[in-house]
């Protein structure tokens, strides 16, 4: 009798457990997000959404904030002109932080949650090599506004950039240094070894040094997170170089410039694209003076769109626009004008989002654009076609106040 009671009790337990499992499974099924049909139409009532994925925190913020500023000027300008044929452009900002994980998370949010038509970003080439493949798999047009490392457009057919490759830009700074000081013979190179962009850039600089008949006396490595560069700077100074070249980011690069000068170096220094921001003035202060940096943008470029952009930027931020701001503005301009052109032949509000993204990508690559950078276009694989490049030299006025003075060609 006792065994019978136990058996009945166990069967009752199993029955209750089975009921609970069924209820749990049903509940989970109700909470699972349902896939959006591929023919679902986009909702542009709040504006045509474009993702803006730049660094607003971390050591990358010194560069990313300038990109954000350029995007905000573009928002004001293009929506003031009616957006996309009366539909406002809605810029959706996501902070990519300073690493690959931040960029990946930002891209996933913009693609899957915000349902953007395209993305501008991320801030660094290192991030792009991790995040861009996500956009490529989702077939979301992505324009890099500050990604200059080798191989970015080759990530996929939906990846383009308005930031000229460092292979085109960097060598101009070496030629400018030789023009300023024809006695330059011995060169020391420094680079951050933990960043895809800086490792790509230093290869270009080192090749330019050799191509100009100069002697590369040492190559010193560091990390973008470093703050103490005494060992690397001393090692280089012991070899008596008369030109130093630094590939780093704004915080580490600015600190390296400062420490090199504090150790008594008087010669010319070239900074790479990661130092191309007035935000380094607060890092190396008066010791930023005479730093040479190649440029893909000049505030003085004589075009109507550039002078309008320059005026808007000066009114908002009380200084001339830097390169990263101009490139961010340009990337958004490309999206807006491509959307306008596409809307003339296809009503974009009546197109399924996947189809809109596909045709938008084709239109981006097919177009020509008069931008603050000058007239640009794209190769079939998404590389920018740009004509004008420059070199600027920092002139410090007092404390952490200075400016970029563009050298005569």
N, C-alpha and C positions, 0 to 999 in steps of 0.2 A: 504493500500500500504506500509506504514511504517513497519507494523508487518511482512509483507512478506519479506522485505529487511533484517530485523533482523534475521528472520528464516533462510534465505539463508546464511547469514553471519556466523551464529552459525554452520550450517552444514559444511561450508567450514573450520571453525576452527577445528571441530572434525575430519574431513578428514585429515587435515595437522598433527594433533596430532597423528592420527593412523599411518600415513606414517613415522613420526619421531620414533615412538615406534618400528615399524618393522625394520627400519634401525639400531636402537640401539641394538635390540636383535640380529640381524645378525652380527653386529660388535662384540658383546660380544662372540658370538659363535665362531668367527674366532680367538679370543684371548684365548680361553679355551684350556689348555694343553690336548693333546690327550693321553690316557693311552697307555703305551708301551705294546705291545703284549707279552704274557708270554713265547712265543717261540723265542723272539728276542735274538740274540746272543750278548754277551758282546764285547766291543771294547777294546782290550788290546794293541793297537798300542803304547800308551804312558806308558804302564806298567799295571800290575795287581793291581787294586786299593784296598788298605786297609786303613780304617779310623783310625785315631789316635786322640782320644778325651780326652785331658788333660787340666788341668787348667794352663793358662799362665798369667792370671791376677787375681786380688782379693787376699784375705788372703790365698787362697789355692795355690797360685803360688809358694810359697817356696817349696812345695812338688811336684807340677805339673811339674816344670821346670826340676827336676831330672828325671822324667819319660820321658819328651821330649828328654833330653840328651841321655838316654838309647835307645830311638827309633831311634835317628839319628845315633848312633853307629851301630845299627842293619841294618839300611838302607845301610850304607857304606859296612858293612861286607857281607851281603847276596847278594847284587847286585854285589859286587866284585867277588863273587863266581858263578855268572851267574843267579841269581834270581831263577825263577821257570823254569828250563830247557830252559834257554836262554831268557825267558820273564822277563823283569825287574819288580821289585816290586815297585809300586808307593805309597808311604805313603802320605796320605792326612790329614793334620793337621787341627783340629778345636779346638778353645779355648772354653772350657766348663765353664769358669769363676768360680765363687764360690758358685753357687746355682743351684737349680733344673731346673729353666727355662733355664739357660745357657746350661746345659747338654741336655735337651730336644731339644732345637733348633739345637745344634750341631749334635745330632743323626738324626734328621729329614733331615738336609742338607746332611749328609753323605749317608743316605739311598736313599732319593728321587732325589737329584740332582747329587751327585757324583757317585751313583750306585756302591758302594763299595761291595766287596765280603764278608767282615767282618769288625768288629770294635774292637779296643783295647781301653778300658776305661770304664766309666769315672774316674775322679780322686778320688772321695769320695764315700763311701757307701751310704750316704744321696742322692747323685745324682743318683747312680745306681738304687735305689728303684723307682725313677721316670722315668729315661730314658731307663733302660733295658726292661721294658714292651713294649716300642715302637719297639725295635729291635725284641723282641719275637713275637709280632703280625705280623711284616714284615718278619719273619723267616730269620733273618740275624744273623749269628754266632757272638757272642760277648764274648770277653775274658777280664775279669777284672784283671788289673795288680796291683791295690792298693786298692781293696775292700775286707775288712776282716770281716765285720760284719756278724752276724748270719743271714742266710736266703737268701744270694745272689744267690747261684746256684739253689735254689728252685723257683726262679722267673719264670723259664721256661726251656724247653728243648734246647733252643738256647743260654743259658747263662752258661758260665763256668768262672773259675778264676784260675790264677797262683799265686795269693796271698793267702798264707795259712790262714785259719781262726784264728782269735785272740784267740779262745778257746784253740788252740794248742800252740800258740807262747807265749802269755802273762805269763802263770804260771812259765815259766823257769826263768823269771827275779826275781820273788819272791824267788825262791829257791836259786838263785845266791846271792841275798842280805843277806839271812840268812847264807849262807856259808861264806860271807865276814865278817859279824857281827853276831855271834851266840847269842848275847845279845838282839837282836831285839825282842820286845814283843808288843809294842803299835804302831798301824798304823793309819795314817790319809790319807784319799782318797779324791781327787779332780777330778771333771769331768765337761766337757761342756755339759749342758743339752739340747742344741739346735741342736745336731748333732747325726745322727743315729749310726755312727761308735763309737763315744765316749761313748754313753749311753750303747751300746752293750759291749764295751771293759771294762767299769767299773764294769759291772756285773761279768765278768770273773775274774778281779782282786780281787773284794771283796770275791768271792767264794774261790779264791786261798789263800787269807789271812786267812780265817776261816779254810780251809783244812790243813793249816800248823800250826794250833794251836795258831795263833796270835790274838790279841784283836783289833777289828776295833773300834777306839775311836770316829771317826767323819767322816761324808761324806759331803764335801763342794761342792756346785754347782756354775757354772759360765756360761758365754756365750762366744762363740768363737770370738765375736766382742769386748769383754772386754779388757781394758788395765790396770785398777786399781784393784788389788787383795788384798789390805791391809786388808779388813774386813775378807775375807776367810782365809788368811794366819795367821792373829792374832788369830782368833777363834781356828784354829788348834794348833798353838803353845802353847796356854794356857792349852792344854790338855797333853803337854809333850810327843808327839810321838817320837819314834826313827826310824821310816821309814815313808816316804811320797810317795804316788803314784799319778801320774797326767795323766789323759786321756784328751787330748786336741789336738789342731793343733800346728803348729810350732810357729806362732806369739804369740798367747795367752799363749801356754804352756811355751815357752821360757821366756816370761815376768813374768809368775807365778813363775818359778824357780828362776829368778833373785830377785824377791821381797821377796820370802821365805828366800833366803840366806841373803839379806840385813837386814832382821829382826833378824838375828843371828842364824838361824838353822844350825847345824853342821852335822846332821846325813845324812844317805843315802836317795837319791831320785830316784825313778823309773819313767821313762817317757814311755808313751805308744807309739804305732806305729806312731801316728801323730807327734811326736817329733823326729822321726828317720831320721834326715837329718842334714848334716853339715851346712845347712842354719840357724839353730838356734844359731850357734856360734856368729853371728852378733847381736843376740837378747839378750842373757844372758851373752855373752862375757866370762870373766874369771870365772864367777859364774856358768857356765855350767859344770865346772870340777866335776868329779866323778859321773855324772849322768849315771844311768844304763838303758839300753834299750835292750829288746829282739830282736833277729834278725832272719830273714828267709833266710839270705844270708851272706856268708863270702867271701871277696876278695881272701882269701887264699885257697879256696876249690881246691883240687888237680885234676882238670880235664883239658883236652886240651882246650875245648871250653871256660871254665872260664878264663884260663890264657890268651887266645887270646883276649877275651873280656876285661879283665883287662888291658892288654897292650894297646889296642886301646883306651880305656877310659883314661888311664894315659897320652898317647900321645896327646889326644885332650884337656883334661881338667886339666891336671897337678895334679891329685889326684886319690886316689883309688875310684872305683865305689861304690856308696851307694846302699842300698837295692832297692829303687824305680827304679833306673836305670837298675839294673839287672833284675827286674821283668818285666819291659817294654820290654827289649831286649828278654827275654824269651817268652813273649806273641807273639811277632812278629816271633820268631823262630818257635813256634808251628804252626802259620799260614803258614809260608813258607814251612816247612817240610810236613805239611798235604796237601798243594797244590801240592807239588812235588809227593807225594805218589798217590794222586788222579789222577794226570796227566798221571801216568803210565798205568792206566786202562781206563781212560776217558780223551779225549783231552779237557781240560778245556776251551780252546778258541772256541770250537765248541759246547758248552753246553749252553742252555738257562740259564740266570742268576738265576732264582728261583731254578732250578734243581741243578746248581752249588753250591749255598748256602746250599741247603739241604744235598747234599752228602759231602760237605766240613765239615759241622757240625758233621756228622757221623764219618768222618775220624779223626777229632780233638779228639773226645772222645775215639776213638779206639787206638790211637797211644801211643807210649812210646818215650820220648824225653830226650836226654842227654844235659842238659842246664847248664848255670852258677849256677843255684840253686841246681844242682845235677840231678840225674835221676828222672823224674816226669812222671806221667800219670794222668788219670782222672777217677773218679767214673762215673757210667752211668748218674748221674744227673749233672755232671760237676764240682764236687769238686776236687781240686788238691790232688794228692797223692804224698807226699814229705817226705823224711826221716830225713834230717839234719836241726837242729836249733841251735842257738847260743845266747850268751849274750855278749854285748860289753859295755865298760865303757869309757866315754868321758875323755880324758886327754887334758886339755888346755895348750898350749905352751906360748902364749903371745897375749894380745889383743883379737882379734876375730879369732885367729888361733888355731886349735886343731885337734884331730883325734880320731877315734873310735879304742880302743884297745880291741881285742877279748879275753875273759877270757878262761882259760883252763877249759875243761869240767870235 
